Amino acid sequence: MKRALFPLFLALLAALSLAVPASADLIWEPDDDFYSKHWQECEYVNRSYQLAGYGGTVTVSTAPGGMSKATLDNGLQGIVQFTWEDGGVQWGYLCWVDGSDAEGWTPMDDLSLVYDCRQFMEDHAAEITRGTPEGTDFHEAVLYEYPNGTSYPAPLKEDTQYQPFREAFTALFTDENGLRWGYLGYYMGRRDKWVCLDAPMNPDLNSGVVPVSPSPAQLRGSVTVPAGPPLLLAAALPAALVLLVAAALAVRRRKRKQ
């Protein structure tokens, strides 16, 4: 009887390992020694920055104040995934830089924030209303980083079994031309994008004008979302239990053979 229950127990744990909520997006974390030792002191950012070093280049280091790994030219763009601060100096973990596989730590003062959805919502908080739009009747839409900003070529298609578009928008904004925009925070994955409700399939509404220039504090990036191994451990714990039980079962069978 006990022997028959072991496979059932393993199957149950395997099922639990797949039961991580879809809304709990996992955070990518670097395979980096400094981050592994200081993850509790790091802040999650995940925003695009343009390289803007004072001497025309940016140095990517093994750790804050550590050895140089690479020197990159200004003008390239990359993602700052985490920041770490010490003695008033803020460092960012820079990765996925255009045309380079270099990643590592660099001073945030050498980076310039690329205007994005989050910055738009901070700058225009007084003009954004919460709620869902009326009269929304379309089934695919072009996504924009922010109203009249950069658009993305592949339109997002509605999945009515998941959620109708009309229920997915959580905030509204009307631009200077009278066009209504809807904010799409989460739809089959994290989006943080905007859709023009009056012209959902128009990809050419980019005005080419950044609404508000970021301040120096904004250029360094403000972050409030904590990150670190606990999030990943929560998702990986059931799978780890499966492996432990499987190992115990293997040892038990080996002893029986002896």
matplotlib code that plots the C-alpha trace (Angstrom):
import matplotlib.pyplot as plt

x = [0.0, 2.7, 4.7, 1.6, 1.2, 4.7, 4.0, 0.7, 2.5, 5.1, 2.3, 0.6, 3.8, 4.4, 1.0, 1.6, 4.8, 2.8, 0.2, 2.2, -0.3, 0.1, -0.1, 3.0, 5.6, 9.0, 11.8, 14.9, 18.0, 21.6, 24.2, 26.4, 28.5, 27.9, 24.2, 24.0, 25.7, 23.7, 20.3, 18.5, 20.0, 19.1, 16.0, 14.2, 14.1, 13.7, 13.8, 15.6, 18.5, 20.7, 24.4, 25.6, 29.0, 30.8, 33.8, 31.8, 31.9, 30.5, 32.5, 30.8, 32.4, 32.3, 30.9, 30.3, 33.8, 35.2, 37.3, 36.3, 34.6, 33.9, 33.8, 30.8, 30.1, 27.5, 24.2, 23.6, 20.6, 20.3, 18.2, 19.0, 17.5, 18.6, 20.2, 22.4, 23.5, 26.4, 27.7, 25.4, 26.5, 23.9, 25.0, 22.9, 23.2, 23.2, 22.3, 20.9, 22.8, 22.3, 25.0, 26.9, 26.8, 28.5, 26.6, 27.6, 27.6, 27.9, 27.2, 23.7, 25.1, 26.4, 23.0, 19.9, 16.4, 14.5, 11.1, 8.6, 5.1, 5.9, 7.4, 4.4, 2.0, 4.0, 4.1, 0.4, -1.1, -3.5, -4.9, -5.3, -8.6, -9.2, -11.8, -12.8, -13.8, -17.2, -18.0, -14.9, -15.5, -12.3, -10.5, -6.9, -4.8, -1.4, 0.4, 2.2, 4.8, 2.7, 0.1, 1.7, 4.9, 6.7, 4.4, 5.1, 4.6, 2.9, -0.7, -2.1, -5.1, -8.0, -8.7, -12.3, -11.9, -9.1, -10.7, -12.4, -10.5, -13.2, -12.6, -8.8, -8.2, -7.8, -7.0, -7.9, -6.2, -7.3, -4.5, -4.4, -6.0, -9.0, -8.0, -8.8, -6.2, -6.6, -3.9, -3.3, -1.4, -1.8, -3.2, -1.9, 1.3, 2.6, 2.1, 2.3, 1.3, -1.3, -3.9, -5.6, -9.2, -10.3, -7.8, -6.7, -4.9, -3.1, 0.7, 1.6, 0.5, 4.0, 4.3, 8.1, 7.9, 8.7, 6.0, 8.2, 12.0, 13.0, 14.7, 18.1, 16.4, 14.3, 17.3, 18.8, 15.5, 13.2, 12.4, 10.0, 9.6, 11.7, 13.2, 15.4, 15.5, 12.3, 10.1, 12.0, 12.1, 8.3, 7.9, 10.6, 9.7, 7.2, 9.6, 12.4, 10.2, 9.6, 13.3, 13.8, 11.1, 12.4, 15.9, 14.6, 12.7, 15.7, 17.8, 15.1, 14.9, 18.7, 18.7, 16.1, 18.3, 21.2]
y = [0.0, 2.5, 1.6, 2.4, 5.8, 7.0, 7.6, 9.3, 11.6, 12.5, 13.2, 15.5, 17.5, 17.7, 19.2, 21.7, 22.8, 23.8, 25.7, 28.9, 31.7, 33.1, 36.6, 36.2, 37.1, 35.9, 38.4, 37.7, 37.8, 37.9, 35.2, 37.7, 37.2, 40.7, 40.5, 37.1, 38.5, 41.8, 41.0, 42.1, 45.6, 45.8, 47.4, 46.1, 48.5, 46.8, 50.1, 51.1, 53.6, 55.2, 55.2, 58.8, 58.7, 62.0, 61.0, 59.6, 56.0, 53.9, 51.4, 48.1, 46.6, 43.2, 44.9, 48.5, 49.9, 46.6, 45.7, 46.8, 44.2, 46.3, 49.9, 50.9, 53.9, 56.5, 56.3, 52.6, 51.4, 48.7, 47.6, 48.3, 45.4, 46.3, 49.1, 49.2, 52.3, 52.9, 56.2, 58.2, 56.6, 54.5, 51.6, 49.8, 46.3, 46.9, 44.1, 43.5, 46.4, 47.0, 45.1, 43.8, 40.8, 42.8, 43.1, 44.2, 47.2, 50.9, 54.2, 55.4, 58.9, 57.6, 56.5, 58.5, 57.1, 56.4, 58.0, 55.2, 54.4, 54.7, 58.1, 59.2, 58.1, 60.0, 63.2, 63.1, 61.6, 64.6, 64.0, 60.2, 58.9, 55.4, 53.2, 51.2, 52.8, 52.8, 51.8, 49.8, 47.5, 46.2, 42.8, 43.7, 46.8, 48.4, 49.0, 52.2, 52.8, 55.9, 58.1, 59.4, 57.7, 54.7, 52.0, 48.3, 46.7, 43.4, 44.2, 42.4, 40.2, 39.9, 36.6, 36.7, 33.5, 35.2, 38.7, 41.1, 44.2, 46.4, 45.0, 45.0, 48.8, 50.3, 53.9, 56.5, 59.6, 62.1, 63.7, 67.3, 66.1, 64.7, 61.1, 58.7, 56.3, 53.2, 51.8, 48.1, 47.0, 43.2, 41.1, 37.6, 38.9, 42.2, 44.9, 48.4, 49.9, 52.2, 51.7, 54.5, 53.7, 55.8, 54.4, 51.0, 49.8, 53.0, 52.5, 56.1, 58.2, 58.9, 62.6, 62.4, 64.7, 63.5, 64.9, 65.9, 65.8, 63.6, 65.4, 64.3, 62.3, 60.6, 59.9, 57.9, 56.0, 55.7, 52.2, 50.9, 47.2, 44.9, 41.8, 38.9, 35.1, 34.8, 35.4, 32.8, 30.4, 30.6, 29.4, 26.8, 25.3, 22.6, 21.5, 21.2, 19.1, 16.7, 16.2, 15.6, 13.0, 11.3, 11.2, 9.7, 7.1, 6.2, 5.7, 3.6, 1.3, 1.0, -0.1, -2.8, -4.2, -4.4]
z = [0.0, 1.0, -2.1, -4.3, -2.5, -3.4, -7.1, -6.2, -3.8, -6.5, -9.0, -6.5, -5.9, -9.6, -10.0, -7.3, -9.0, -12.0, -9.9, -9.7, -10.5, -14.0, -12.7, -10.6, -13.3, -12.4, -12.2, -14.2, -11.9, -13.1, -12.5, -10.8, -7.6, -6.3, -6.8, -5.1, -2.0, -1.9, -3.4, -0.3, -0.7, -4.4, -5.9, -9.0, -11.9, -15.3, -17.4, -20.5, -20.4, -22.9, -22.3, -21.6, -19.9, -19.3, -21.4, -24.3, -23.0, -20.2, -18.2, -17.2, -14.1, -12.3, -9.2, -8.0, -7.9, -9.2, -12.2, -15.7, -18.0, -21.0, -22.3, -24.4, -26.5, -25.6, -27.5, -27.1, -25.1, -22.5, -19.6, -15.9, -14.0, -10.5, -8.6, -5.6, -3.6, -1.2, 0.1, -2.1, -5.3, -7.2, -9.4, -11.9, -13.3, -17.0, -19.4, -22.9, -24.4, -28.2, -30.2, -27.1, -24.8, -22.0, -18.7, -15.3, -13.0, -14.0, -12.2, -12.8, -13.4, -16.7, -17.9, -19.1, -18.6, -21.9, -21.5, -20.9, -19.7, -16.0, -16.4, -18.5, -15.8, -13.1, -15.2, -16.2, -13.0, -12.7, -16.3, -16.0, -14.8, -13.4, -15.0, -18.1, -21.4, -22.9, -26.5, -27.0, -29.9, -31.4, -31.2, -31.9, -31.2, -31.7, -28.4, -27.6, -24.9, -23.9, -25.8, -29.0, -28.1, -29.7, -31.1, -31.4, -34.9, -33.9, -32.7, -29.7, -30.4, -28.1, -26.4, -25.2, -23.2, -21.2, -21.0, -23.4, -24.3, -22.9, -19.4, -19.5, -19.6, -16.1, -16.8, -19.4, -20.9, -23.6, -25.6, -27.0, -30.2, -28.4, -28.9, -26.1, -24.8, -22.6, -20.3, -20.5, -17.4, -17.6, -20.4, -20.7, -19.2, -18.0, -20.7, -19.2, -22.5, -24.0, -26.8, -28.8, -28.3, -31.2, -33.7, -32.2, -35.4, -36.3, -35.7, -36.8, -33.9, -32.7, -32.3, -31.9, -28.9, -25.4, -23.1, -20.2, -19.9, -17.0, -14.0, -12.8, -10.1, -12.7, -14.9, -12.1, -11.8, -8.9, -7.8, -5.2, -6.0, -3.9, -5.6, -4.7, -4.4, -2.3, -5.3, -7.3, -4.4, -4.0, -7.5, -7.3, -4.0, -5.2, -7.9, -5.3, -3.1, -6.0, -6.5, -2.8, -2.6, -5.7, -4.2, -1.0, -2.9, -4.9, -1.7, -0.2, -3.2, -3.2, 0.4, -0.3, -3.1, -0.8]

ax = plt.figure().add_subplot(projection="3d")
ax.plot(x, y, z, "-o")
ax.set_aspect("equal")
plt.show()
